[in-house]
């Protein structure tokens, strides 16, 4: 190991900086720095060489150019003990820089601010920082590069012991740098693609290049099954805060995000509660209180909720918490928890309590899926919400006010049920849910069976279908089960036959003109 003789420090995050720099100074390392970093080190009593004095070239263009200089990058990149390289740096009076400590401009934090302007985002695109990091990381055989204050302790310990770092540590730090700069560039590419697209009327809704690079948020115990490794990436914890319970699993995260997406459909509605299992709603209810909403949601299916996910659209109170606590649930999601409800639920060590800080779909990010073969699918999220003005009544009989209310309620729910999806509803609750079947008739049969198991009467209910009824048989089955009205997209070549079947049975039927396939 070659001793570290010179370090270049330029950081925006000064956490732990002074203590780390003191270790370097004690080891005899010459400190070169810029602007605010140099000032902080001097105030800490350390001797620092200004970068402009080191390079002989002043900072210029409002700080846009200060580290882009051959004495910086030559000192980082030249291969030690390579005769040609050694001759070149000697000829140009370039000295080695053995350690780089750099944070990048806070681009992601800047664009996360509300109403941020494009020019502000662009000014927070770091040029010199990534260049120095990449130069140092490329030459990790000789150069140590630190971009995360969390690594100061390990680097400090090795310098205290040896005056240098091991190659193993330099490799680890170099890999971390390239991961960070890749994520940084991806964030810039994604932001600018969306920003520039928004300026162009004829722009494609999705950018021509998909950039995905997210930091690991946490390693998960396993994936969908115990033999699969898994991890969570990105800014999940900016949206969801865990208040209690053991670590979230891969399946918990899939389920709770599905539950949050559903409950935000009812964000401004009266008290609403949803119960989900394996990302499918198995009961949704509304009432004057969350306890009343719970009773209606749970009544839809009294078996499936065990081990399920519960989401509410209002602060969870004690009465509702007492009812929920009578069964085993995996996760409860709420915008907040009353202190007495939180105290009660925290007695259950296996129950995870999650505060949903903000709508997970509010960032406008597209939905992305890996399909293998180094390929991804990307689509705009299905955020379409309909009102009574959007639907078209296609039958002779018009829906009653309560039927219309049930249509709009059920349409919000069926959107979150895996296709083929059939949901029977009243105006304030689900009555039967049929999800994910190969035939729409099969989904309807399951929904009817589920209602029967729960001893719920479907007479006068509204049947909701996520896609059109391709034949009259699905609608006839719903009518035979007791449905008095239906809501569906329409658009089948057999629409006229389906409408005729509804008219023959006195059903009111609405077409939405939009479907909600969910695979």
Secondary structure, 3 states (H helix, E strand, C coil): CCCCCEEEEECCCCCCHHHHHHHHHHCCCEEEECHHHHHHHHHCCCCCEEHHHHHCCCCECCCCECCCCHHHHHHHHCCCCCHHHHHHHHHCCCCCCCEEEECCCCHHHHHCCCCCCHHHHHHCCCCHHHHHHHHHHHCCCCCEEECCHHHHHHHHHHHHHHCCCCHHHHHHHHHHHHHHHHHHHHHHHHHHHHHHHHCCCCCCCCCCCCCCCCCEEEEECCCCCCCCCEEEECCHHHCEEEEECCCCCHHHHHHHHHHHHHHHHHCCCCCEEEEEECCEEEEEEECCCHHHHHHHHHHHCCCCCCCEEEEECCCECHHHHHHHCCCCEEEEEECCECHHHHHHHCCCCCCEEEEECCCCCCCCCCEEEECCCCCEEEECCCCCCCCHHHCEECCCCCCCHHHHHHHHHHHHHHCCCCCCCEEEECCCEEEEEECCCCCHHHHHHHHHHHHHHCCCCCCCEEEEECCCCCCHHHHHHHHHHCEEEEEECCCCCCHHHHHHHHHHCCCEEEECCCCCCCC
